Amino acid sequence: MPTSVHVNPLQRVSAAEANAWHRVVAASTAHDLPGVPVPDPGQIHAQLTRAPLGGHRLTWLATAADGVPVAVAGLRVFTSPGQEHLAELELHVDPAHRRLGTGSLLMSAVVAACRAENRRSLIATAAADGPGEAFGARWGFRRALTLDHLLLRLDETDRADLRQVADAEHPGYRLTGWTGTVPDGLAAAFATAKNAMNDMPVGDMDYGSVAWDADRVRDMAAVVADRGDTLLTVAAVHDDGTMAGYTEILIPRGVPSRVQQYDTAVVPAHRGHGLGLWVKAAMVRRLRAEHASVTEIETDNAEDNVHMLAVNHRLGFRSYRRTREFQLDVSAS
Ligand SMILES: CC(C)(COP(=O)(O)OP(=O)(O)OC[C@H]1O[C@@H](n2cnc3c(N)ncnc32)[C@H](O)[C@@H]1OP(=O)(O)O)[C@@H](O)C(=O)NCCC(=O)NCCS
């Protein structure tokens, strides 16, 4: 164990601590996931000082004897009914300080916290075939899911084709969209559609499932707005008022070039009508029209999510990296 490294649980994360966190994560990401954007210190401060949706967060900073930050760990503890067994790990060690036991020092603190929080499952994501996999194996994590990450470069999309797909008639359905919080008149229908995400393929993950209602969808939008990000939604509504499908994009605060796909879901009774492709094409068109700085959309799909992958390939998304989700049975470790 590295005797000269100190692990400090963070209480109220200061701007200086968020800066230290940023330095470690930026160095670690550049090493293992080159090209993947890292949130700036302000975004990290906003994330670490605000509670995540349906949970709370614990954080640790490891520093060398000279006070230099060398590693960070974050633990998201889920508290919504249906996920009270679950916690999610983020762990980074500066590449210059690896293989010295620092990651393990933080893991010991994380596992103790999981036990104190009465958790059964700890999940984590790492670059496929990277050091996180070997470290996870050493700690008894098992592979639960492989995610294919895809990018759509907006300047390479075929505009005429996109227009045709977005403008296609879908009798019985209309498109709608909003920024931030769902309009009141659509809130209940949106919450019902969100529950359709619960059958998304998640491999062997012991992820549990959350029941969405109008309050939870509003809370989610509030969490995103509170940290300064923008949530865009495009939805297909059936003539009977049912929300048949929707897609969400997260635009990080500032003037970002890359945005993140959140949910895309089509309610089971409305599948097979091309609605997933329709809402996603309409979203791409909307991004082009309303957010000129955006040049790329990143999404990730479970390797076996053939329908979503087919929609994404049809739109021009291309695979560019893979990550894996791992799970540790904390009670057994
Ligand atoms: C994974 C990570 C946190 C490990 O941090 P670390 O401080 O180097 O880990 P430790 O020194 O405590 O390693 C403990 C054991 O894990 C295994 N291990 C860690 N990195 C490894 C690697 N690159 N190759 C093979 N085994 C490795 C070894 O068994 C090691 O023991 P040893 O050095 O005595 O052989 C670090 O590489 C990292 O930040 N990676 C990028 C982010 C990431 O993947 N996070 C993990 C999410 S679970």
The ligand as an SDF file (V2000), in Angstrom:
LIG
                    3D

 48 50  0  0  0  0  0  0  0  0999 V2000
   -8.0710    1.0950  -12.9360 C   0  0  0  0  0  0  0  0  0  0  0  0
   -7.2720    2.0990  -12.1010 C   0  0  0  0  0  0  0  0  0  0  0  0
   -8.2200    2.8620  -11.1800 C   0  0  0  0  0  0  0  0  0  0  0  0
   -6.2490    1.2800  -11.2500 C   0  0  0  0  0  0  0  0  0  0  0  0
   -5.5650    2.1720  -10.3620 O   0  0  0  0  0  0  0  0  0  0  0  0
   -4.1450    1.7420   -9.7110 P   0  0  0  0  0  0  0  0  0  0  0  0
   -3.8250    2.6990   -8.6290 O   0  0  0  0  0  0  0  0  0  0  0  0
   -3.1440    1.5550  -10.7790 O   0  0  0  0  0  0  0  0  0  0  0  0
   -4.5300    0.3140   -9.0900 O   0  0  0  0  0  0  0  0  0  0  0  0
   -3.6950   -0.5470   -8.0500 P   0  0  0  0  0  0  0  0  0  0  0  0
   -2.2580   -0.1310   -8.0550 O   0  0  0  0  0  0  0  0  0  0  0  0
   -4.3900   -0.5040   -6.7380 O   0  0  0  0  0  0  0  0  0  0  0  0
   -3.8330   -2.0040   -8.7020 O   0  0  0  0  0  0  0  0  0  0  0  0
   -4.2890   -3.1230   -7.9560 C   0  0  0  0  0  0  0  0  0  0  0  0
   -4.2070   -4.3690   -8.8180 C   0  0  0  0  0  0  0  0  0  0  0  0
   -5.0890   -4.2560   -9.9370 O   0  0  0  0  0  0  0  0  0  0  0  0
   -4.5050   -4.9250  -11.0890 C   0  0  0  0  0  0  0  0  0  0  0  0
   -4.1790   -3.9250  -12.1170 N   0  0  0  0  0  0  0  0  0  0  0  0
   -4.3390   -2.5750  -12.0500 C   0  0  0  0  0  0  0  0  0  0  0  0
   -3.9740   -2.0060  -13.2090 N   0  0  0  0  0  0  0  0  0  0  0  0
   -3.5980   -2.9990  -14.0390 C   0  0  0  0  0  0  0  0  0  0  0  0
   -3.1120   -3.0350  -15.3760 C   0  0  0  0  0  0  0  0  0  0  0  0
   -2.9390   -1.9020  -16.1020 N   0  0  0  0  0  0  0  0  0  0  0  0
   -2.8150   -4.2460  -15.9240 N   0  0  0  0  0  0  0  0  0  0  0  0
   -2.9550   -5.3860  -15.1970 C   0  0  0  0  0  0  0  0  0  0  0  0
   -3.4100   -5.4020  -13.9200 N   0  0  0  0  0  0  0  0  0  0  0  0
   -3.7150   -4.2360  -13.3490 C   0  0  0  0  0  0  0  0  0  0  0  0
   -3.2190   -5.5610  -10.5680 C   0  0  0  0  0  0  0  0  0  0  0  0
   -3.5710   -6.8350  -10.0470 O   0  0  0  0  0  0  0  0  0  0  0  0
   -2.8490   -4.6150   -9.4330 C   0  0  0  0  0  0  0  0  0  0  0  0
   -1.9930   -5.2010   -8.4900 O   0  0  0  0  0  0  0  0  0  0  0  0
   -0.3840   -5.2270   -8.7830 P   0  0  0  0  0  0  0  0  0  0  0  0
    0.0190   -3.8550   -9.2440 O   0  0  0  0  0  0  0  0  0  0  0  0
    0.2090   -5.6220   -7.4660 O   0  0  0  0  0  0  0  0  0  0  0  0
   -0.1650   -6.2560   -9.8670 O   0  0  0  0  0  0  0  0  0  0  0  0
   -6.4720    3.0760  -13.0260 C   0  0  0  0  0  0  0  0  0  0  0  0
   -5.7630    2.3310  -14.0000 O   0  0  0  0  0  0  0  0  0  0  0  0
   -7.3640    4.0620  -13.7500 C   0  0  0  0  0  0  0  0  0  0  0  0
   -7.6040    5.1640  -13.2610 O   0  0  0  0  0  0  0  0  0  0  0  0
   -7.8660    3.6890  -14.9670 N   0  0  0  0  0  0  0  0  0  0  0  0
   -8.7530    4.5470  -15.7830 C   0  0  0  0  0  0  0  0  0  0  0  0
  -10.1570    4.6690  -15.2030 C   0  0  0  0  0  0  0  0  0  0  0  0
  -10.7920    3.3240  -14.8980 C   0  0  0  0  0  0  0  0  0  0  0  0
  -10.7780    2.4000  -15.6880 O   0  0  0  0  0  0  0  0  0  0  0  0
  -11.3760    3.2210  -13.6990 N   0  0  0  0  0  0  0  0  0  0  0  0
  -11.8600    1.9440  -13.1910 C   0  0  0  0  0  0  0  0  0  0  0  0
  -13.3110    1.8760  -13.0460 C   0  0  0  0  0  0  0  0  0  0  0  0
  -13.5850    0.4070  -12.0480 S   0  0  0  0  0  0  0  0  0  0  0  0
  1  2  1  0
  2  3  1  0
  2  4  1  0
  2 36  1  0
  4  5  1  0
  5  6  1  0
  6  7  2  0
  6  8  1  0
  6  9  1  0
  9 10  1  0
 10 11  2  0
 10 12  1  0
 10 13  1  0
 13 14  1  0
 14 15  1  0
 15 16  1  0
 15 30  1  0
 16 17  1  0
 17 18  1  0
 17 28  1  0
 18 19  1  0
 18 27  1  0
 19 20  2  0
 20 21  1  0
 21 22  1  0
 21 27  2  0
 22 23  1  0
 22 24  2  0
 24 25  1  0
 25 26  2  0
 26 27  1  0
 28 29  1  0
 28 30  1  0
 30 31  1  0
 31 32  1  0
 32 33  2  0
 32 34  1  0
 32 35  1  0
 36 37  1  0
 36 38  1  0
 38 39  2  0
 38 40  1  0
 40 41  1  0
 41 42  1  0
 42 43  1  0
 43 44  2  0
 43 45  1  0
 45 46  1  0
 46 47  1  0
 47 48  1  0
M  END
$$$$
